[in-house]
Amino acid sequence: MTIDVRTGADLGRAIAELRKRRRMTQHDLGELAGLSQGYISKIESGRTVTLLEHELRILRRLGATITISNPDERSGA
């Protein structure tokens, strides 16, 4: 899986997709990351992205492309 990230919502969707592929709940991911399930839900739905949106905009305007890739899938594991 490879996802181009242009917005905070794109990043949230990538997190949700990877979590689901690993058969984890939002609660499981929250425990792993030290965050609440509610906050994981906000991240995945793109509701907590103000600072991230600014950072992504700066990177895009500098000509950067941000891509998320899952190394497990690239290696065929």
MIPA-150383 format. One record per residue: residue number from 1; residue in one letter; x, y, z of N, C-alpha, C in turn. Coordinates in pm, 1 decimal. Atoms other than C-alpha are relative to their C-alpha. Layout:
<nodes>
[NUM; "a"; [X; Y; Z]; [X; Y; Z]; [X; Y; Z]]
...
</nodes>
This chain:
<nodes>
[1; "m"; [83.8; -117.5; 0.0]; [0.0; 0.0; 0.0]; [88.3; 123.8; 0.0]]
[2; "t"; [-67.7; -129.2; 5.1]; [128.6; 342.9; -95.9]; [-106.1; 107.8; -11.6]]
[3; "i"; [97.1; -108.9; -0.5]; [-64.0; 662.9; -22.8]; [75.9; 131.8; -9.0]]
[4; "d"; [-53.2; -135.2; 5.6]; [26.5; 1014.4; -133.3]; [-78.8; 84.7; 98.8]]
[5; "v"; [63.6; -80.4; -103.9]; [-45.1; 1252.0; 154.3]; [4.9; 146.8; -40.4]]
[6; "r"; [10.3; -141.8; 32.0]; [-167.9; 1598.3; 60.6]; [-66.2; 77.0; 112.8]]
[7; "t"; [71.5; -65.7; -109.5]; [-382.3; 1670.7; 366.1]; [10.0; -85.0; 126.4]]
[8; "g"; [5.8; 74.8; -124.9]; [-414.4; 1571.2; 728.3]; [-101.1; -112.8; -6.4]]
[9; "a"; [101.4; 105.0; 16.2]; [-726.1; 1376.8; 632.7]; [58.1; -120.5; -74.4]]
[10; "d"; [-67.0; 110.2; 70.7]; [-515.5; 1171.5; 386.8]; [82.9; -82.5; 97.2]]
[11; "l"; [-82.5; 69.7; -98.0]; [-278.3; 1087.0; 669.3]; [-86.9; -80.9; 95.7]]
[12; "g"; [92.4; 73.0; -86.9]; [-568.6; 989.9; 894.6]; [-53.8; -125.2; -65.8]]
[13; "r"; [48.6; 117.6; 73.8]; [-706.1; 758.1; 626.0]; [108.8; -106.4; -11.6]]
[14; "a"; [-110.5; 95.5; 7.7]; [-361.6; 598.1; 588.3]; [15.4; -74.1; 132.5]]
[15; "i"; [-10.4; 62.6; -131.3]; [-345.8; 534.2; 962.7]; [-112.9; -101.2; 18.6]]
[16; "a"; [114.4; 89.6; -14.3]; [-694.3; 382.8; 959.8]; [18.8; -126.2; -84.4]]
[17; "e"; [-19.4; 115.3; 89.0]; [-610.4; 158.8; 663.0]; [104.9; -96.1; 55.5]]
[18; "l"; [-104.0; 86.1; -55.9]; [-288.1; 29.9; 819.5]; [-48.8; -70.2; 126.8]]
[19; "r"; [52.7; 59.7; -123.0]; [-464.0; -28.3; 1152.3]; [-92.7; -116.1; -34.8]]
[20; "k"; [94.9; 104.7; 38.7]; [-741.3; -228.0; 983.2]; [70.6; -119.5; -62.1]]
[21; "r"; [-74.9; 110.8; 61.9]; [-494.1; -432.3; 778.3]; [70.5; -86.1; 104.2]]
[22; "r"; [-64.2; 75.2; -109.6]; [-326.3; -532.7; 1103.7]; [-102.2; -53.8; 98.8]]
[23; "r"; [111.1; 49.5; -81.3]; [-667.0; -622.4; 1248.5]; [3.4; 54.1; 142.4]]
[24; "m"; [-2.4; -67.8; -129.1]; [-633.0; -371.6; 1529.1]; [-124.1; 86.8; 12.4]]
[25; "t"; [106.8; -95.5; -26.4]; [-911.8; -173.0; 1689.9]; [62.9; 136.2; 28.0]]
[26; "q"; [-49.9; -131.8; -38.7]; [-881.9; 196.6; 1757.9]; [50.4; -3.9; 144.0]]
[27; "h"; [-43.9; 14.5; -138.9]; [-853.1; 101.1; 2124.6]; [140.0; -62.4; 5.2]]
[28; "d"; [-132.1; 65.3; 4.3]; [-559.0; -133.1; 2045.4]; [108.3; 99.5; -41.5]]
[29; "l"; [-97.3; -96.7; 49.5]; [-381.4; 139.1; 1849.4]; [24.3; 109.4; 103.0]]
[30; "g"; [-14.5; -100.1; -104.6]; [-449.1; 390.9; 2122.8]; [91.8; -46.8; 111.4]]
[31; "e"; [-88.0; 53.7; -103.4]; [-286.2; 166.0; 2379.8]; [144.0; -5.8; -49.0]]
[32; "l"; [-134.0; 8.8; 57.4]; [11.8; 108.8; 2149.6]; [66.9; 137.3; -7.4]]
[33; "a"; [-54.5; -134.8; 19.2]; [54.7; 482.3; 2087.5]; [-7.5; 87.0; 125.0]]
[34; "g"; [15.2; -79.5; -121.1]; [-32.8; 599.6; 2437.6]; [-102.7; 111.7; -16.1]]
[35; "l"; [105.4; -97.6; 26.1]; [-343.9; 782.8; 2314.7]; [-135.8; -64.7; 26.1]]
[36; "s"; [133.7; 55.0; -23.0]; [-714.4; 744.3; 2384.3]; [-60.8; -46.8; -132.0]]
[37; "q"; [72.7; 47.1; 117.8]; [-944.6; 560.9; 2144.9]; [-69.5; 117.7; -66.8]]
[38; "g"; [67.1; -117.1; 55.2]; [-1135.1; 887.3; 2101.6]; [92.7; 87.0; -83.2]]
[39; "y"; [-96.4; -81.2; 73.8]; [-822.4; 1071.0; 1990.3]; [41.2; -70.7; -129.2]]
[40; "i"; [-29.4; 77.8; 122.1]; [-735.9; 790.0; 1745.1]; [-112.9; 20.8; -100.8]]
[41; "s"; [114.5; -22.0; 87.3]; [-1086.7; 830.5; 1603.3]; [7.6; 137.4; -66.3]]
[42; "k"; [-12.9; -135.5; 55.8]; [-1031.8; 1205.5; 1557.6]; [111.1; 6.9; -103.7]]
[43; "i"; [-111.8; 2.2; 95.5]; [-697.0; 1145.0; 1386.4]; [-42.9; -65.3; -130.2]]
[44; "e"; [39.2; 75.4; 119.0]; [-842.1; 886.7; 1148.6]; [-105.5; 73.2; -82.8]]
[45; "s"; [103.8; -72.3; 73.7]; [-1133.4; 1111.9; 1056.0]; [45.9; 138.6; -44.6]]
[46; "g"; [-55.6; -126.5; 45.3]; [-907.5; 1413.4; 999.3]; [-45.6; 120.2; 80.3]]
[47; "r"; [52.1; -111.3; -80.3]; [-1050.2; 1623.3; 1283.2]; [104.6; 63.5; 90.4]]
[48; "t"; [-103.1; -55.1; -88.6]; [-716.4; 1701.4; 1455.2]; [122.9; 41.6; -79.5]]
[49; "v"; [-108.7; -16.0; 95.9]; [-505.9; 1833.1; 1173.4]; [48.1; 142.9; -23.1]]
[50; "t"; [-33.2; -139.4; 28.2]; [-463.4; 2210.4; 1202.5]; [149.8; 22.2; -20.3]]
[51; "l"; [-144.4; -18.0; 12.9]; [-86.2; 2214.4; 1265.6]; [54.2; -84.6; -114.8]]
[52; "l"; [-45.4; 87.3; 106.9]; [-32.5; 1920.8; 1033.4]; [-34.7; 57.4; -137.3]]
[53; "e"; [38.6; -61.5; 128.1]; [-223.2; 2097.8; 754.1]; [99.7; 109.1; -39.7]]
[54; "h"; [-97.7; -105.7; 29.1]; [15.3; 2393.5; 782.3]; [134.1; -59.7; -42.1]]
[55; "e"; [-127.8; 63.9; 33.1]; [320.2; 2167.0; 776.1]; [-5.2; -62.3; -138.8]]
[56; "l"; [13.8; 60.9; 132.3]; [191.7; 1975.6; 473.1]; [-3.9; 106.6; -109.5]]
[57; "r"; [5.6; -109.4; 98.2]; [114.0; 2302.4; 291.3]; [140.1; 54.7; -26.9]]
[58; "i"; [-137.2; -49.8; 16.6]; [468.0; 2427.0; 354.0]; [82.1; -96.9; -83.5]]
[59; "l"; [-76.1; 99.8; 76.1]; [618.2; 2102.3; 225.6]; [-42.1; -2.1; -146.6]]
[60; "r"; [47.6; -1.7; 139.3]; [397.8; 2106.4; -86.6]; [52.2; 122.1; -73.7]]
[61; "r"; [-45.7; -123.2; 65.9]; [494.0; 2467.0; -160.3]; [150.5; 0.6; -21.1]]
[62; "l"; [-143.6; 17.0; 21.8]; [858.2; 2368.7; -127.9]; [28.0; -107.2; -105.7]]
[63; "g"; [-14.6; 98.9; 106.6]; [793.7; 2105.8; -395.5]; [11.0; -142.8; 46.1]]
[64; "a"; [-13.7; 135.8; -53.5]; [793.3; 1802.9; -167.1]; [-125.0; -82.8; -29.4]]
[65; "t"; [107.7; 97.3; 9.4]; [580.8; 1494.3; -219.4]; [11.5; -90.2; 121.6]]
[66; "i"; [-0.3; 82.1; -120.2]; [483.8; 1306.4; 95.1]; [-73.4; -129.4; -32.5]]
[67; "t"; [57.3; 129.3; 31.8]; [420.5; 935.7; 50.2]; [13.4; -91.9; 120.4]]
[68; "i"; [-0.3; 100.5; -106.1]; [326.5; 671.6; 307.5]; [3.3; -135.0; -68.6]]
[69; "s"; [-2.8; 134.5; 56.4]; [425.7; 318.1; 219.9]; [11.0; -100.9; 113.8]]
[70; "n"; [-1.5; 106.2; -98.4]; [379.1; -3.8; 410.1]; [111.6; -96.6; -36.3]]
[71; "p"; [-113.6; 85.7; 35.3]; [712.7; -187.6; 415.0]; [-34.8; -147.8; -1.5]]
[72; "d"; [39.5; 140.6; -0.8]; [539.1; -518.6; 490.6]; [-48.1; -43.4; -137.1]]
[73; "e"; [52.6; 34.5; 132.0]; [367.6; -508.9; 153.0]; [104.6; 9.1; -108.8]]
[74; "r"; [-106.7; -11.0; 100.0]; [675.4; -399.0; -42.0]; [86.9; -124.1; 0.1]]
[75; "s"; [-87.8; 116.0; -9.7]; [874.6; -694.9; 87.6]; [-73.5; -130.3; -30.3]]
[76; "g"; [75.8; 120.6; 28.7]; [592.1; -937.8; 12.2]; [-33.2; -81.2; 123.6]]
[77; "a"; [29.1; 72.7; -124.3]; [555.5; -1036.0; 379.8]; [-147.5; 1.8; 31.0]]
</nodes>
